[in-house]
Amino acid sequence: QKFYFSLAVEMAACFASLFVLLLAVSVVREAGGVISGPLFPRNKGLIEPMVLEIPENEELPELARRAMQERPDRLRRQSSSEEEETADHIGTLTPLTGDRHTFALVHWTGHPSEDIFILTRRRDSDGRSTESWLWRSKDYGKTFVNETDKFDNDTVIEWYYISPNQSNLIMMDRINQRLWVTTDEGETYNSYPVSFTPDRLIFQSTLAPGSLEGSLALHVLAYDATTRGLWVSEDLGVNWRLLDSGVVPSRYYWRVLGGEQEDATAVYYEKTVNDTVSELKWGVAPYQTTGSFDGDLGHFAVNTFVLSHEYMLVQKTDVSSDASEYSSPLWVSHNRGSFKQAQFPLRTPEKHYSVVDASEGQIFIAVYHTFNNTNLYLSEEAGLSYALSLEFIVSPPESDWEGGYPTFDVHVVEGIVGTYIANRQVPNSQFGATVISFDKGGEWNLVIPPASDYNNQPIFCVPPECSLHLHMESDRTNGYQSILSQDSAIGLIMALGNLGSSLERSRGNLRLYFSHDGGFSWQEVNQQFWEFQFAALGSIVVTIPKWRATNIVRWSCDEGAVWNETHFVDEQIRVVGMLTERGEKANHVTVFGYSGFGFREWLVIDLNFTQVVPNQCVAPNDYYQWIPTDERPGSRCLLGEVVAYERRRSEECCVVDPNYEKPVIRAFCTCAIEDFECDFGFERVNLNSPCTPMDSIVWPPLPPPGCSENETYSYTSGYRMVAGDKCVPGNETYFFPIVRNCPVASPLGLFIQYSPSNIAPRQAVTFTLTQLVGSVLVTNYSWSFNDSTPRVNGTGLEHSRVQTHSFDLPGVYTVKVTATNTAGQSEATVDVSVLDTIQSVVLILPPTYQDGVVPVGTELALQANYTTQHGSNVVGHIFAIWNFGDSESDTTLILSTSHTYNASGNFTLMVTVNSPLGSVSAQTAVSTVQAPLSLTLTVADPDQLGAEKTVTFNLQQVPEYTGFTQYTYNYGDSSADHFSSLAEAGSVQHTYRQPGPYVVTVTATNIAGQGSQSTTINVLDLISTVSIVLTDYPDRRVPVGVQLVYKASYTTQHSTDLTGRLSYTWDWGDESGSTQGHTSSVTHVYSDVGSYTLTLTVSNGVSTVSAPVIITTYTPTNPQIISDDVFFNSGFVEVNKNISLRIEPGSGESSRPDATFAWNITGPDGITVNATSLFYDFPLPGTYQVSVKGNRSAVFFLSSKTIMAEYSIAKLQVVIRPTIHADNVAMANVTVFFAANHEYIGPLNLTLMYNGSYQPGTYFRNSSEGVKQLSVNTGKSGMELVIVFMAGNDISSATQEINNLVVVGPGQFGTVRLSFNVDTLPSNFDTEQWQAELKNAIIDYLRKKYGLELWQLEVSIVKVAEDLRPTKRQAVEGYLLVDFNVLPKSLEPTEINSTMRVAMETVDMSNNNKLSFSVSGQNIAVEKAQLNPDGVVIVDGKKKNFLPLGAGLGGGLIVLVALAVLAIALTVYYRRKYSRLRVRYTRLQQGPVRFTFTPGGQMVEDDDYDDDDEGAGETQMETLQSDDDDKPVL
């Protein structure tokens, strides 16, 4: 039921995932087109594993259904690696035992390696991998070893990736974000965590395998689909750098060009700008920055960037939808140059593209226009101009595309340049008909059918009514293997197909076909579904029935002349796939399948053809030269050359030596029709018809612009040479461009230019004629200048283009040229202005100001007049430049303006009149007067004005007037002064007799007006005396360390209040220096006892007075808080005990009668009391702060004391119920650690209770003193061990519960056992002194490395052990055992985890030979270490109820036996259906065990057991053992 339920859930999830995928694909298509990369052939530099999958459901024959009830033991017997191969059985079968995973990745590392890797995975209902197994064979697949244990237990390998250096592989664990890297072909792995979730890796590679050298082979790209981040590593996945985020999936590429064409480390990728457009970016090592590639490209449609060989392609979105203005959205970059827009001959929207091939110097591309309208196009070398090669190729509807990308039925035959096979649509056929081209798409023909079937019976199939049709990409999802061709087997092709007028999907007509001559002729091999493959460089052709139960392999070693049938194993299996090593060099073929008898376990068969084809070919006798065109009628040339390959003679049944380099001979051919293809805009109506222009092309075209009557022009003949064609010139003139003579054309586009542009009378002018269109040699040109001079005539533009002429008088003349020939006539005119010369200019002022005197601020209207040489007004463009003499100017297009002078003075006014022939100037003088005046009155040193002191006044006038001016000063004290010039009034002095404020006014008068300015000054009083006031300490004896207030006092000569106007400087006479400010009181603290001179200095800016005094200091003492209770003085009191508190005064302020005191007690309940003594009962347990604050004359003093209030007795008990325990087994090394909410001072009695009886324990004061170790015998099974903590001896008086207890024993959280080989120790290692030094060295190391306290560590020398068995705590003879235990400082999780880290790190360092200690100058290394299997118990009083497996069972052995029986039953049941059920248990040291205690100390057992909780009781009983001896199972 669980299986069928899981199957239903998985099917539902698959349908949901498919719906989401289709929805996502539809969204991508709505955003723009799609460009898919070159899938045919794939990049040969990339090595990818083969994907195999066992079908979940299929119809099986009756024999298979009966066999499902039987266990296929006979198949399993063949798994022995020692089984010998026989002539009748060329296969060795190996089951992947226990592997029911239906998904597998297979990789054969390649010749000469014999290693094969198989990764199998199990996926859940959501399609996520939940388990993976890795198998490896070192003998061509004869035997496989499960190497999953080389990885961590939780490792789930999603995929693996192979470097071009095939010894380097990376296993990708996506779930745990970890990579496993091997550099020795899987012998060892290194684990590297990554900070991202890897979805895909790509090794740096080129088109030539093995071409990477040095560090380039270590470069890897990684893509994180969750964050769309692209990462790069330069050291085979050890370290990673984020290249960029927002990268489009699968749109990132390593460089593929070699040499200097691009950086060897370049990475190109598409980065999204928003949901609809992207940008192209790139980066090179060390990948610290990336930049845009071709900034002129701009944005393009999302998910359209493709890089293939020397080409890069993107699809733009900003193209016209108007058919008359349609432009292609495809943009192409050639050899990493700038992107340019491509051109296609059909004006049909281009929705999607798929690059079929770009490996031969041009792009062969399939364009999806609309449904059922997909065409093949071929470009020239730059990839920009495309010609139609084949219309209406087969392409499934968009709903059937794989992953949202278009698929097309086109196959590129590998090994032979220019040979393509395609399926094109034909009437009355759903799947199309197959055609083949041998000249790079230039000519397409039907595929010639075979003459006889696989039984040698004649076939009556004659083209064009009947031909051979082959299954390709669009049928791969229906179970049909696509066409097979390989570089290593030149000329050999295999495919599934049928004969007739079109392709069918009927299994009844399905046949397997084989061609040995590159597709020219075919033979029928078999019927129904077959899996086929080439081996030994094409020496052996292998076929096996697929999906049907079989043990038959059909093979041929003579290129299909004879087919041999051999049993490869005894039993029949169902074949899923077949694989050869990379390069097809080996004589072995690996077959993958399953039994098909209900026990779906992977089966691997190694087909070893060495025994049936033992001979190796010998050169040159076993080889011959083969030319692909030998079997074809007509020319032997292909793409301009004859290529002769050396192939094995088919009649020689031998194997090609993989190290033999077969030569290739080339000879160039004379160009012929086969070397040309249809040019842009031309097409073949039928497969073999000539190239004719399309409807959208105008042909022949019009002559180009500028085509002269004695010149020629050319245009395409409809053909162009195929890119990459190597033919030499010969009989190809018919395909050269067509050349025509240019006709006589009417002269059009005439215009005249002349120079100079500014012309004076009798000045020579040069005229130049330009003609844009039409004939120029036979045309007559006639010039007319419109000034009564005769016309000038000439024939030919070269002789009539330039004319020189002069005009006698000023004026406007129209110059005209008339051009005439047999095709027509046209004219051109131009107007020429001949200018007069300006002789003089007159400047005119307004009548009111003719004398040139102008008031400041008055606007003047100005005018300029001129006269010319000939009295004409034809002067051209004129303008006036005005310079007003006051740093201002103006330019006007008319000869008038206005201006205002804003300052007084004398100015020169000038005007310059400019014409195209020169300039003339005129000028006059202007004087300006200003009134009234502007005055500024200032006072020198305004802050230093004092009575009986001289004050200086300064006067400024703006602007300074040169005429007569009278100045009068009024000082505000009934006195005044008069001055007759600014020189006298500019600086004036005056003395004030009394302090106070005064208003000073100055007045200036002249003939233009009057001005005045006033200012207010303040004359200050002078300081007479200063003194220091210390109110509380009139004797100037002050306490040390007390902050006191010091005040200043002063007197003045005129008894004036100077508050706010004074500055004070206090020189304290100690190391603190001085204090400055504007307030009369300050504070100061003297720190040391002594005598100091305090000096006060007071200043108001006009006077300064100082006063020194002597200050004497002494040391006061604070009061003390005391009590008659002896425990209080030690910091502890008993809860609810009334305590008398009082103050013991100190010296200084607290001893003076006027001192006051205030009590403050803070704690669980706080009080505040003002008194000199106090009674308090401390009602609650906890920490109290008792403080007294004293005050005397604003001097404060404080005394405080911390008190711990506790109950007199504390108690806690823990009950440990062992789950399974043998009688009379000592619980050794039980360590008890007491930890309470607070420390307790006083004796504690540790008592152990056995079945109700008490035994005396060990006394210790508190937890800080350390821990005690006991060894006790638990007695019979099921007894209770009670550990009781109490104060004193009376357990009945315990009243307070302590919430936390830790019982810590040796284990993962604390104890480690170190083993030292005695052979490496000094001879005195068994002495107490040497062992004590070893213990001290271990303690010092742990304390320094982890910051531990001494009391946390316990180190003990166990003994020189005899046997090392962890479960029995014994050791092999010759080892010195040392145990150390680490206790946590508190119950905090971080402290518990820190003890785990100490133990785990110590064990890891020891077992990695990285831990040693220095003893007596000798370095002592730890040979091995282990976690001691004793346990850890943590008691948490916060009521977290987590019970371990088996907790509370006590002596419930019956329940355990019942569980074991149930487990065995489940194992037997599920082993038949799900392999086997493995139940692991978690040892006690793998995690803490939590109990819950009542306030009375009893453990509460909770039945709500959490399956996720770790921890189980460790048992001394015998356990069932799994396949792995060190992993017990329940």
Disulfide bonds with the S-S distance in Angstrom:
Cys461-Cys466 1.79
Cys557-Cys653 1.55
Cys617-Cys654 1.96
Cys637-Cys669 1.95
Cys671-Cys727 2.05
Cys678-Cys691 1.96
Cys707-Cys742 1.34
